[in-house]
């Protein structure tokens, strides 16, 4: 039982605090972008410090001053750097500061740099804090276009998302079994557990990762490299980000399958520049794999 997080009131409030900005950007992103244009620069830079409040509520007591510096200063630094990127690159072709911010947001999550600052299994809050900071920086401050983060579901999202899932599934199944990466489960999950897993995967894994890799990385690379090169390069980066997942050493089969999956996630996003479509493909793949084939 020691590995199960205890959901105290403070921790629940911290999780809700992280989700409010995510939902706000997902449903009222255009309004927030317009509001950002009216904010005074100083207020625009100080405001994202509120994203650090969940650390005060749920963070570990160990390394408190270090954690405070990260979760309160980093969101403000992101806002300042992306404001400078906007001034230097108003055409939004991709400035070095954009890519520096992507490293600041991605490496701590992938390499688990900040996990020691959280109680067991609560580092997901850290991931959401960084996501909120990135959404604020890229959408409100940088005013980056074509990100496509909109949680107002459209029929086209489902059609495109399921289509790309069906394109990828046979490739993943054949290759996954051939590499010994996939194993058919003996017990089938209930409908309720499958739906719960799908919703959890959509909001906690697929949406954050698709915003980062497709809405930000592929979006910015496409402006410099074109649609084909940006699709493939982002897919490779996405695959490599899985090198340390489910293993102590370089997980080659996982990297390969994730890279191929990234092509179809990128195709789904690029179809209409919609995060929702890519997240549907992504969450479908992960849920099927976790429940039936891992």
QUIRAMO-V783857 format. One record per residue. N is the residue number from 0. RES is the residue in one small letter. SS is DSSP state (H for helix, E for strand, - for the rest). PSI is psi in whole degrees, -180 to 180 (none if undefined). Layout:
# QUIRAMO-V783857
{{N & RES & SS & PSI} {N & RES & SS & PSI}}
This chain:
# QUIRAMO-V783857
{{0 & x & - & -17} {1 & x & - & -22} {2 & x & - & -9} {3 & x & - & 123} {4 & x & - & 139} {5 & x & - & 119} {6 & x & - & 85} {7 & x & - & 169} {8 & x & H & -42} {9 & x & H & -39} {10 & x & H & -37} {11 & x & H & -43} {12 & x & H & -40} {13 & x & H & -43} {14 & x & H & -43} {15 & x & H & -40} {16 & x & H & -38} {17 & x & H & -33} {18 & x & H & -26} {19 & x & H & -50} {20 & x & H & -39} {21 & x & H & -47} {22 & x & H & -37} {23 & x & H & -46} {24 & x & H & -33} {25 & x & H & -31} {26 & x & H & -29} {27 & x & H & 37} {28 & x & H & -42} {29 & x & H & -40} {30 & x & H & -39} {31 & x & H & -36} {32 & x & H & -44} {33 & x & H & -38} {34 & x & H & -39} {35 & x & H & -31} {36 & x & H & -21} {37 & x & H & -12} {38 & x & - & 142} {39 & x & - & 145} {40 & x & H & -44} {41 & x & H & -43} {42 & x & H & -38} {43 & x & H & -34} {44 & x & H & -32} {45 & x & H & -34} {46 & x & H & -42} {47 & x & H & -8} {48 & x & H & -24} {49 & x & H & -20} {50 & x & H & -18} {51 & x & H & -9} {52 & x & H & -40} {53 & x & H & -28} {54 & x & H & -38} {55 & x & H & -34} {56 & x & H & -35} {57 & x & H & -6} {58 & x & E & 160} {59 & x & - & 152} {60 & x & - & -24} {61 & x & - & 135} {62 & x & - & 37} {63 & x & H & -47} {64 & x & H & -38} {65 & x & H & -45} {66 & x & H & -40} {67 & x & H & -43} {68 & x & H & -39} {69 & x & H & -55} {70 & x & H & -16} {71 & x & H & -36} {72 & x & H & -38} {73 & x & H & -45} {74 & x & H & -37} {75 & x & H & -39} {76 & x & H & -41} {77 & x & H & -44} {78 & x & H & -44} {79 & x & H & -47} {80 & x & H & -38} {81 & x & H & -28} {82 & x & H & -43} {83 & x & H & -37} {84 & x & H & -40} {85 & x & H & -38} {86 & x & H & -38} {87 & x & H & -25} {88 & x & - & 68} {89 & x & - & -20} {90 & x & - & -8} {91 & x & - & 46} {92 & x & - & -4} {93 & x & - & 110} {94 & x & - & 156} {95 & x & H & -29} {96 & x & H & -34} {97 & x & H & -47} {98 & x & H & -30} {99 & x & H & -41} {100 & x & H & -40} {101 & x & H & -38} {102 & x & H & -42} {103 & x & H & -32} {104 & x & H & -34} {105 & x & H & -44} {106 & x & H & -43} {107 & x & H & -33} {108 & x & H & -49} {109 & x & H & -38} {110 & x & - & 3} {111 & x & - & 41} {112 & x & - & -33} {113 & x & - & 4} {114 & x & H & -32} {115 & x & H & -14} {116 & x & H & 0} {117 & x & E & 151} {118 & x & - & 162} {119 & x & - & 134} {120 & x & - & 9} {121 & x & - & 5} {122 & x & - & -10} {123 & x & H & -29} {124 & x & H & -37} {125 & x & H & -44} {126 & x & H & -41} {127 & x & H & -36} {128 & x & H & -46} {129 & x & H & -38} {130 & x & H & -46} {131 & x & H & -42} {132 & x & H & -41} {133 & x & H & -41} {134 & x & H & -45} {135 & x & H & -46} {136 & x & H & -48} {137 & x & H & -35} {138 & x & H & -44} {139 & x & H & -46} {140 & x & H & -55} {141 & x & - & -25} {142 & x & - & 40} {143 & x & - & 131} {144 & x & - & 165} {145 & x & - & 16} {146 & x & - & -45} {147 & x & - & 22} {148 & x & - & 105} {149 & x & - & 112} {150 & x & - & 1} {151 & x & - & 101} {152 & x & - & 141} {153 & x & - & 150} {154 & x & H & -38} {155 & x & H & -32} {156 & x & H & -45} {157 & x & H & -44} {158 & x & H & -50} {159 & x & H & -44} {160 & x & H & -46} {161 & x & H & -37} {162 & x & H & -48} {163 & x & H & -32} {164 & x & H & -44} {165 & x & H & -31} {166 & x & H & -40} {167 & x & H & -33} {168 & x & H & -51} {169 & x & H & -35} {170 & x & H & -48} {171 & x & H & -40} {172 & x & H & -48} {173 & x & H & -50} {174 & x & H & -39} {175 & x & H & -43} {176 & x & H & -36} {177 & x & H & -35} {178 & x & - & -6} {179 & x & - & 19} {180 & x & - & -32} {181 & x & - & 143} {182 & x & - & 126} {183 & x & - & 131} {184 & x & - & 145} {185 & x & - & -30} {186 & x & - & 134} {187 & x & - & 138} {188 & x & - & 160} {189 & x & - & 164} {190 & x & H & -41} {191 & x & H & -44} {192 & x & H & -34} {193 & x & H & -43} {194 & x & H & -40} {195 & x & H & -43} {196 & x & H & -38} {197 & x & H & -44} {198 & x & H & -44} {199 & x & H & -46} {200 & x & H & -40} {201 & x & H & -50} {202 & x & H & -35} {203 & x & H & -19} {204 & x & H & -58} {205 & x & H & -51} {206 & x & H & -51} {207 & x & H & -44} {208 & x & H & -35} {209 & x & H & -35} {210 & x & H & -47} {211 & x & H & -53} {212 & x & H & -42} {213 & x & H & -51} {214 & x & H & -31} {215 & x & H & -60} {216 & x & H & -58} {217 & x & H & -38} {218 & x & H & -48} {219 & x & H & -40} {220 & x & H & -34} {221 & x & H & -32} {222 & x & H & -25} {223 & x & H & -37} {224 & x & H & -14} {225 & x & - & 169} {226 & x & H & -42} {227 & x & H & -50} {228 & x & H & -39} {229 & x & H & -36} {230 & x & H & -49} {231 & x & H & -42} {232 & x & H & -42} {233 & x & H & -39} {234 & x & H & -40} {235 & x & H & -44} {236 & x & H & -42} {237 & x & H & -45} {238 & x & H & -44} {239 & x & H & -26} {240 & x & - & -10} {241 & x & - & 12} {242 & x & - & -29} {243 & x & - & 17} {244 & x & - & 136} {245 & x & - & 41} {246 & x & - & 154} {247 & x & - & -18} {248 & x & - & -180} {249 & x & - & 121} {250 & x & - & 85} {251 & x & H & -49} {252 & x & H & -39} {253 & x & H & -44} {254 & x & H & -44} {255 & x & H & -50} {256 & x & H & -38} {257 & x & H & -37} {258 & x & H & -44} {259 & x & H & -42} {260 & x & H & -39} {261 & x & H & -30} {262 & x & H & -43} {263 & x & H & -33} {264 & x & H & -42} {265 & x & H & -38} {266 & x & H & -41} {267 & x & H & -45} {268 & x & H & -45} {269 & x & H & -22} {270 & x & H & -46} {271 & x & H & 18} {272 & x & - & 59} {273 & x & - & 119} {274 & x & H & -36} {275 & x & H & -42} {276 & x & H & -46} {277 & x & H & -38} {278 & x & H & -31} {279 & x & H & -45} {280 & x & H & -48} {281 & x & H & -49} {282 & x & H & -33} {283 & x & H & -46} {284 & x & H & -50} {285 & x & H & -39} {286 & x & H & -44} {287 & x & H & -44} {288 & x & H & -47} {289 & x & H & -43} {290 & x & H & -29} {291 & x & H & -26} {292 & x & H & 4} {293 & x & - & none}}
